[in-house]
Amino acid sequence: MKRLMNEYKNSRQPTEGFIEWLLKRKLNGLGKLCFAGTLWFTWLIIWINPPVIVFTFEGIFLIICLVTLIAIVKKIANLVRRK
């Protein structure tokens, strides 16, 4: 994994994320099909069961609230430090 991350850091484009780099440059056709199949299977598991849909949206909402709260606390901390 460390070798893969080093190769990613050395050969990526400035606007390219890790998954995009992995799909474009490292995986062959079978790897891409396995990746797509895994995403499809995960989508089926998550969205076929209504309670899981609700829990997913609740989790996303909680994560958004937490990230927003952290950003606000950081801004307040920076304002206090400047004074």
C-alpha positions in Angstrom: 0.0 0.0 0.0 2.9 2.4 0.8 4.4 1.7 -2.6 1.1 2.4 -4.3 0.7 5.7 -2.4 4.2 6.8 -3.4 3.5 5.9 -7.0 0.3 7.9 -6.8 2.0 11.0 -5.3 4.7 10.8 -8.1 2.5 10.2 -11.1 -0.8 11.9 -10.5 -2.2 15.0 -12.1 -2.8 18.0 -9.9 -6.6 17.7 -10.1 -6.8 13.9 -9.9 -8.0 12.1 -6.8 -6.8 8.7 -5.7 -9.8 6.7 -6.9 -9.7 8.5 -10.3 -6.0 7.8 -10.6 -6.4 4.2 -9.6 -9.2 3.6 -12.2 -7.5 5.4 -15.0 -3.9 4.3 -14.5 -3.6 1.1 -12.4 -6.6 -1.1 -12.8 -7.1 -3.3 -15.9 -10.5 -4.1 -17.4 -11.3 -6.9 -14.9 -10.3 -4.6 -11.9 -12.6 -1.9 -13.2 -15.5 -4.4 -13.6 -14.9 -5.7 -10.0 -14.9 -2.1 -8.7 -18.2 -1.3 -10.6 -19.7 -4.6 -9.4 -18.8 -3.8 -5.8 -20.3 -0.4 -6.0 -23.5 -1.8 -7.6 -23.8 -4.5 -4.9 -23.3 -2.0 -2.1 -25.9 0.2 -3.7 -28.4 -2.7 -3.7 -27.7 -3.5 -0.1 -28.2 0.1 1.0 -31.2 1.1 -1.1 -33.3 -2.1 -1.1 -34.1 -1.9 2.6 -36.2 1.2 3.6 -34.8 1.4 7.2 -31.3 1.4 5.9 -32.2 4.4 3.6 -33.4 6.3 6.7 -30.4 5.4 8.8 -28.1 6.4 5.8 -29.7 9.9 5.6 -29.6 10.3 9.4 -25.9 9.4 9.4 -25.1 11.8 6.5 -27.0 14.6 8.4 -25.1 13.9 11.6 -21.8 14.0 9.8 -22.7 17.3 8.1 -23.7 18.7 11.4 -20.4 17.6 13.0 -18.3 18.9 10.2 -20.1 22.3 10.3 -19.7 22.4 14.1 -16.0 21.7 13.8 -15.6 24.4 11.2 -17.4 27.0 13.3 -15.3 26.1 16.4 -12.1 26.5 14.3 -13.2 29.9 13.0 -14.0 31.1 16.6 -10.7 29.8 17.8 -8.9 31.6 15.1 -10.7 34.9 15.9 -9.9 34.5 19.6 -6.2 33.9 18.8 -6.0 37.0 16.7 -7.2 39.3 19.4 
